[in-house]
Amino acid sequence: MRATFSDRLASLVKGGTKGDFAAKIGVPPQQLSRYLRGQLPDTPVLKRIAEVTGRSVDWLLTGREISEIWRDLASALEQVRAFNPKAEGVSLAESTAEYRRLYGIIEQISEKIEQQEAARGVGLDPAARRLFEHYEMLSVDERETLARCAEALRDGQADVRQHLIGQLKLIEDTVRLRAKQKTRGQPSGAKRAGEAS
């Protein structure tokens, strides 16, 4: 039988009294009893439980950390990227079947991520959603560059992160300017009427 939210909560309450735990999370003991019987708390209480216990909201709701699911997704995407039907000498039918299998895995993982985000009462960050939606359209080189940028932002020294963020903001400003000029029907290098040379 799979552990439920109430099972995970009960494991966190052990070692102390229900009254003490209820006080720590800011609810009456009767409300904690309801949670232990299966009622799900609202998002602010879930967040307080996570803060008090050091566990994530994802773990409280699913028993898994969201980072584990993202790792599964990254692994599946890497398998797609690494699969080379020509090098492996497989037929078109076999390669099609393998791509379908791998994309099926990606879809399942994506659904788990969306379910967890929905269960937490929040959607994916809009920037993360855009990135995820456009990932498949990127070339292998673009994906590798994106991964290196993400690693530099996560692990790099402060000056490296600031430089990278500054460069990305310049690119973003350039893209916005070009989009604005395009909607006005003006070529990106053209000068507006009345501007001096």
Phi, psi and omega per residue, in radians:
M1 nan 2.370 -3.139
R2 -1.313 2.466 3.083
A3 -1.197 2.545 -3.129
T4 -1.913 3.067 3.060
F5 -0.963 -0.815 -3.093
S6 -1.116 -0.603 3.069
D7 -1.104 -0.788 -3.134
R8 -1.146 -0.705 3.113
L9 -1.106 -0.756 3.122
A10 -1.029 -0.675 3.134
S11 -1.148 -0.483 3.130
L12 -1.426 -0.507 -3.128
V13 -1.322 -0.487 -3.130
K14 -0.924 2.556 3.120
G15 1.632 -0.095 3.100
G16 -2.600 -3.119 3.127
T17 -1.579 2.721 3.089
K18 -1.088 -0.666 3.135
G19 -1.081 -0.757 3.124
D20 -1.120 -0.768 -3.116
F21 -1.142 -0.756 3.120
A22 -1.022 -0.741 3.127
A23 -1.109 -0.712 -3.141
K24 -1.075 -0.640 -3.108
I25 -1.659 -0.011 3.016
G26 1.359 0.586 3.078
V27 -2.271 2.736 3.063
P28 -1.165 2.661 3.132
P29 -0.980 -0.582 3.129
Q30 -1.116 -0.643 3.128
Q31 -1.197 -0.711 3.075
L32 -1.032 -0.712 3.109
S33 -1.046 -0.675 3.097
R34 -1.103 -0.729 3.113
Y35 -1.104 -0.673 -3.138
L36 -1.222 -0.356 3.089
R37 -1.610 -0.013 3.038
G38 2.153 -0.182 3.108
Q39 -1.262 2.369 3.098
L40 -1.508 2.334 3.081
P41 -1.288 2.871 3.074
D42 -1.323 2.982 -3.025
T43 -1.004 -0.783 3.137
P44 -1.054 -0.660 3.126
V45 -1.226 -0.706 3.071
L46 -0.989 -0.763 -3.139
K47 -1.127 -0.684 3.101
R48 -1.145 -0.718 3.100
I49 -1.049 -0.765 3.134
A50 -1.083 -0.764 3.139
E51 -1.105 -0.790 -3.083
V52 -1.170 -0.649 -3.031
T53 -1.681 -0.249 -3.094
G54 1.388 0.150 3.085
R55 -1.725 2.786 3.130
S56 -1.523 2.789 3.055
V57 -1.061 -0.673 3.112
D58 -1.014 -0.789 -3.139
W59 -1.139 -0.735 3.130
L60 -1.005 -0.734 -3.069
L61 -1.420 -0.595 -2.978
T62 -2.156 -0.299 -3.051
G63 1.486 -0.008 3.115
R64 -2.243 2.590 3.040
E65 -1.418 2.507 3.133
I66 -1.053 -0.541 3.139
S67 -1.085 -0.561 3.099
E68 -1.144 -0.713 -3.133
I69 -1.202 -0.704 3.089
W70 -1.114 -0.637 3.072
R71 -1.094 -0.724 3.089
D72 -1.044 -0.736 3.139
L73 -1.130 -0.794 3.133
A74 -1.058 -0.683 3.119
S75 -1.115 -0.765 3.132
A76 -1.129 -0.718 3.116
L77 -1.139 -0.641 3.099
E78 -1.135 -0.672 3.090
Q79 -1.093 -0.697 3.102
V80 -1.106 -0.818 -3.110
R81 -1.103 -0.683 -3.064
A82 -1.378 -0.353 -3.076
F83 -1.214 2.112 -3.126
N84 -2.243 1.698 -3.072
P85 -1.028 -0.619 -3.127
K86 -1.144 -0.788 -3.111
A87 -1.195 -0.533 -3.097
E88 -1.604 -0.040 3.068
G89 1.095 0.707 -3.139
V90 -1.798 2.731 -3.125
S91 -1.304 2.923 3.104
L92 -1.057 -0.745 3.140
A93 -1.099 -0.732 3.136
E94 -1.176 -0.713 -3.134
S95 -1.200 -0.653 3.082
T96 -1.083 -0.756 3.127
A97 -1.108 -0.706 3.139
E98 -1.171 -0.756 3.091
Y99 -1.082 -0.731 3.108
R100 -1.077 -0.728 3.124
R101 -1.071 -0.830 -3.110
L102 -1.145 -0.746 3.111
Y103 -1.182 -0.535 3.044
G104 -1.086 -0.723 3.097
I105 -1.097 -0.776 -3.141
I106 -1.073 -0.745 3.116
E107 -1.086 -0.731 3.130
Q108 -1.094 -0.771 3.141
I109 -1.139 -0.732 3.122
S110 -1.038 -0.723 3.105
E111 -1.095 -0.707 3.111
K112 -1.079 -0.733 3.137
I113 -1.098 -0.811 3.141
E114 -1.105 -0.672 3.115
Q115 -1.116 -0.749 3.138
Q116 -1.146 -0.737 3.122
E117 -1.096 -0.742 3.128
A118 -1.138 -0.699 -3.136
A119 -1.136 -0.534 3.121
R120 -1.390 -0.132 3.131
G121 1.462 0.233 3.116
V122 -2.345 2.672 3.046
G123 -1.626 2.999 3.024
L124 -1.042 2.528 3.016
D125 -0.909 2.359 -3.081
P126 -0.951 -0.659 3.125
A127 -1.167 -0.715 3.124
A128 -1.150 -0.680 3.122
R129 -1.107 -0.774 3.118
R130 -1.078 -0.759 3.130
L131 -1.062 -0.823 -3.126
F132 -1.095 -0.720 -3.120
E133 -1.156 -0.561 -3.071
H134 -1.678 -0.110 -3.057
Y135 -0.983 -0.775 -3.087
E136 -1.090 -0.458 -3.101
M137 -1.402 -0.179 -3.111
L138 -1.376 2.572 3.045
S139 -1.297 2.966 3.115
V140 -1.033 -0.786 3.135
D141 -1.072 -0.734 3.136
E142 -1.133 -0.691 3.109
R143 -1.117 -0.753 3.139
E144 -1.132 -0.708 3.100
T145 -1.104 -0.756 3.112
L146 -1.060 -0.754 3.125
A147 -1.099 -0.732 3.121
R148 -1.127 -0.688 3.094
C149 -1.086 -0.796 3.138
A150 -1.081 -0.723 3.116
E151 -1.128 -0.718 3.128
A152 -1.127 -0.694 3.112
L153 -1.154 -0.659 -3.099
R154 -1.362 -0.792 -2.939
D155 -1.900 -0.251 -3.017
G156 -1.223 2.892 3.066
Q157 -1.228 2.775 -3.051
A158 -0.966 -0.746 -3.109
D159 -1.187 -0.603 3.094
V160 -1.162 -0.781 3.115
R161 -1.057 -0.803 -3.120
Q162 -1.098 -0.717 3.120
H163 -1.095 -0.806 -3.126
L164 -1.096 -0.771 3.115
I165 -1.086 -0.731 3.097
G166 -1.052 -0.754 3.124
Q167 -1.137 -0.735 3.126
L168 -1.123 -0.639 3.106
K169 -1.171 -0.667 3.076
L170 -1.080 -0.766 3.115
I171 -1.089 -0.774 3.141
E172 -1.060 -0.769 3.117
D173 -1.085 -0.706 3.123
T174 -1.109 -0.772 3.129
V175 -1.092 -0.759 3.120
R176 -1.092 -0.769 3.138
L177 -1.069 -0.786 3.125
R178 -1.120 -0.673 3.124
A179 -1.149 -0.730 3.126
K180 -1.107 -0.755 3.125
Q181 -1.145 -0.647 -3.141
K182 -1.136 -0.712 -3.141
T183 -1.193 -0.434 3.086
R184 -1.509 -0.124 3.140
G185 1.382 0.339 -3.108
Q186 -1.808 2.247 3.060
P187 -1.057 2.604 -3.042
S188 -1.060 -0.536 -3.114
G189 -1.678 -0.102 -3.056
A190 -1.300 2.578 3.089
K191 -1.628 2.613 3.109
R192 -1.301 2.685 3.117
A193 -1.041 2.364 3.103
G194 1.614 -0.163 3.124
E195 -1.374 2.460 3.125
A196 -1.321 2.646 3.116
S197 -1.377 nan nan
